[in-house]
Amino acid sequence: MFLDWSDISDDLQILLAREALGRAATTIATQAAALADEFEAGNIADHGGADALRLFAAILCETIEDPLPPAGMAEPAPTFG
């Protein structure tokens, strides 16, 4: 058993982090779609939220299907200003 995150190999850390991100995105997308359904059913006052939530859920689902690039292939962060 691992006692600390740093005891896990880098490859396993990346694998676990990606799996966690994928599961989190799936959970958020599912909840957004469920909330949109509640808006449409009239259970929650709708002020255009259902369409926005469905768009948000679709973007998350697309992100899940298009996985992160391999480790070490990240592009530099953009600079602003």
ROKEZA-268445 format. One line per 8 residues: number of its first residue (from 1); their letters; for each residue x, y, z of N, C-alpha, C. Coordinates in Angstrom, 2 decimals, padded with zeros to 5 digits. Atoms other than C-alpha are relative to their C-alpha. Last residue first. Layout:
N
NUM) A) X,Y,Z,X,Y,Z,X,Y,Z ~ ...
This chain:
81
81) GFTPAPEA) -000.43,-001.32,-000.43,-000.78,041.48,-020.63,000.98,000.56,-000.87 ~ 000.96,-001.07,000.21,-001.51,037.79,-020.76,000.64,001.32,000.42 ~ -000.27,-001.16,-000.85,000.86,034.90,-021.16,-000.96,001.12,-000.38 ~ -000.03,-001.31,000.66,-000.36,031.60,-022.50,000.32,001.10,000.99 ~ 001.16,-000.81,-000.34,000.68,028.44,-020.67,000.08,001.34,-000.70 ~ -000.21,-001.02,-001.03,003.31,026.42,-022.47,-001.28,000.80,000.24 ~ -000.49,-001.24,000.59,001.97,023.46,-024.43,000.22,001.00,001.12 ~ 000.79,-001.20,-000.26,001.66,020.12,-022.70,000.65,001.21,-000.67
73) MGAPPLPD) 000.34,-000.61,001.28,003.32,017.13,-024.35,-000.80,001.29,000.16 ~ -001.19,-000.57,000.60,005.17,015.83,-021.29,-000.26,000.71,-001.32 ~ -000.82,-000.75,-000.94,002.30,013.58,-020.32,001.26,000.47,-000.70 ~ -000.92,000.79,-000.83,000.25,012.47,-023.29,000.83,000.89,000.90 ~ -001.17,000.47,000.75,-002.46,014.87,-024.44,000.90,-000.81,000.92 ~ -001.13,-000.90,-000.12,-005.67,014.97,-022.42,001.17,-000.53,-000.82 ~ -000.81,000.00,-001.20,-008.51,012.85,-023.66,001.15,001.00,-000.04 ~ -001.26,-000.47,000.56,-011.00,013.80,-026.36,000.99,000.15,001.14
65) EITECLIA) -000.27,000.86,001.15,-014.06,011.74,-025.32,001.32,000.38,-000.68 ~ -000.24,001.36,-000.49,-014.08,013.35,-021.88,000.40,-000.91,-001.15 ~ -001.33,-000.01,-000.63,-013.70,016.80,-023.43,000.36,-001.39,000.51 ~ -000.96,-000.05,001.10,-016.68,016.13,-025.68,001.42,-000.03,000.54 ~ 000.00,001.33,000.61,-018.72,015.10,-022.65,000.99,-000.06,-001.16 ~ -000.70,000.93,-000.89,-017.72,018.28,-020.83,000.09,-001.39,-000.63 ~ -001.43,-000.35,000.04,-018.69,020.43,-023.80,000.79,-000.95,000.89 ~ -000.52,000.48,001.28,-022.02,018.61,-024.09,001.49,000.30,-000.12
57) AFLRLADA) -000.11,001.46,-000.07,-022.73,019.12,-020.38,000.60,-000.55,-001.29 ~ -001.08,000.30,-000.94,-022.01,022.86,-020.65,000.23,-001.51,000.08 ~ -001.22,-000.36,000.72,-024.26,023.14,-023.72,001.22,-000.34,000.86 ~ -000.20,001.04,001.02,-026.98,021.24,-021.87,001.26,000.27,-000.81 ~ -000.48,001.20,-000.67,-026.56,023.54,-018.87,000.24,-001.13,-000.99 ~ -001.38,-000.23,-000.42,-026.84,026.65,-021.03,000.59,-001.24,000.66 ~ -000.84,000.01,001.20,-029.96,025.33,-022.73,001.47,000.19,000.36 ~ -000.03,001.36,000.55,-031.58,024.47,-019.40,000.91,-000.07,-001.22
49) GGHDAING) -001.04,000.85,-000.56,-030.63,027.77,-017.77,000.12,-001.37,-000.63 ~ -000.92,000.35,001.07,-032.64,030.08,-019.98,001.09,-000.96,000.44 ~ -000.31,-001.30,000.61,-034.37,031.72,-017.00,001.02,-000.22,-001.12 ~ -000.95,000.00,001.11,-036.06,028.58,-015.77,000.15,001.40,-000.57 ~ 000.23,-001.13,000.89,-037.73,028.45,-012.35,001.10,000.07,-001.05 ~ -000.86,-001.12,-000.38,-037.15,024.97,-010.93,-000.27,001.11,-001.00 ~ -000.26,000.15,-001.43,-039.62,022.06,-010.98,000.89,001.11,000.55 ~ 000.67,-001.05,-000.76,-040.98,023.16,-014.34,000.21,-000.09,001.50
41) AEFEDALA) 001.17,000.60,-000.63,-040.11,019.89,-016.08,-000.78,001.04,000.82 ~ 001.00,000.28,001.02,-037.77,021.82,-018.37,-001.28,-000.58,000.57 ~ 000.48,-001.27,000.55,-035.84,023.28,-015.46,-001.15,-000.25,-000.97 ~ 000.83,-000.59,-001.05,-035.63,019.86,-013.78,-000.56,001.36,-000.45 ~ 001.28,000.71,000.03,-034.34,018.37,-017.04,-000.97,000.56,001.04 ~ 000.72,-000.50,001.17,-031.64,021.05,-017.16,-001.37,-000.67,-000.12 ~ 000.52,-001.31,-000.38,-030.66,020.09,-013.61,-000.77,000.62,-001.16 ~ 001.13,000.24,-000.90,-030.33,016.46,-014.69,-000.64,001.32,000.43
33) AAQTAITT) 001.12,000.49,000.82,-028.15,017.48,-017.66,-001.23,-000.24,000.87 ~ 000.46,-001.13,000.81,-025.90,019.54,-015.39,-001.20,-000.40,-000.86 ~ 000.75,-000.89,-000.88,-025.68,016.67,-012.89,-000.54,001.21,-000.76 ~ 001.25,000.69,-000.36,-024.66,014.21,-015.59,-000.87,000.90,000.86 ~ 000.85,000.00,001.19,-022.07,016.63,-016.99,-001.35,-000.64,000.30 ~ 000.48,-001.37,000.20,-020.64,017.24,-013.51,-000.93,000.06,-001.20 ~ 000.94,-000.33,-001.08,-020.40,013.51,-012.78,-000.60,001.38,-000.20 ~ 001.21,000.78,000.24,-018.79,012.76,-016.15,-001.07,000.32,001.03
25) AARGLAER) 000.67,-000.62,001.14,-016.29,015.59,-015.66,-001.30,-000.73,-000.32 ~ 000.57,-001.28,-000.45,-015.41,014.29,-012.20,-000.77,000.67,-001.13 ~ 001.18,000.29,-000.83,-014.98,010.76,-013.52,-000.66,001.27,000.50 ~ 001.05,000.53,000.86,-012.69,011.96,-016.29,-001.27,-000.30,000.78 ~ 000.55,-001.11,000.78,-010.69,014.11,-013.91,-001.13,-000.47,-000.90 ~ 000.79,-000.84,-000.91,-010.26,011.19,-011.49,-000.63,001.17,-000.75 ~ 001.22,000.74,-000.30,-009.16,008.89,-014.31,-000.90,000.82,000.91 ~ 000.86,-000.03,001.19,-006.69,011.49,-015.53,-001.32,-000.73,000.24
17) ALLIQLDD) 000.53,-001.36,000.13,-005.28,011.95,-012.02,-000.93,000.11,-001.20 ~ 001.02,-000.21,-001.03,-004.93,008.19,-011.52,-000.63,001.38,-000.11 ~ 001.14,000.87,000.29,-003.09,007.71,-014.82,-001.13,000.23,000.99 ~ 000.68,-000.57,001.16,-000.86,010.71,-014.19,-001.23,-000.82,-000.35 ~ 000.64,-001.25,-000.44,000.02,009.49,-010.70,-000.79,000.63,-001.14 ~ 001.22,000.39,-000.72,000.65,005.99,-012.11,-000.73,001.24,000.52 ~ 000.97,000.54,000.96,003.09,007.37,-014.68,-001.31,-000.39,000.67 ~ 000.59,-001.11,000.77,004.83,009.53,-012.07,-001.05,-000.50,-000.98
9) SIDSWDLF) -000.77,-000.41,001.19,005.36,006.51,-009.83,-000.72,001.13,-000.73 ~ 000.54,000.59,001.22,003.53,006.45,-006.50,000.82,000.51,-001.18 ~ -000.52,001.37,000.09,005.50,007.16,-003.32,-000.45,-000.69,-001.28 ~ -001.33,-000.05,000.60,004.86,010.90,-003.84,000.66,-001.37,-000.08 ~ 000.15,-000.20,001.44,001.15,010.33,-003.21,001.37,-000.04,-000.68 ~ -000.01,-001.40,000.40,002.00,009.02,000.26,-000.09,000.07,-001.52 ~ 000.26,-000.85,-001.15,001.58,005.79,002.19,-000.14,001.47,-000.39 ~ -000.74,-001.25,000.05,001.21,003.51,-000.79,-000.37,000.86,001.20
1) M) 000.84,-001.18,000.00,000.00,000.00,000.00,000.89,001.24,000.00
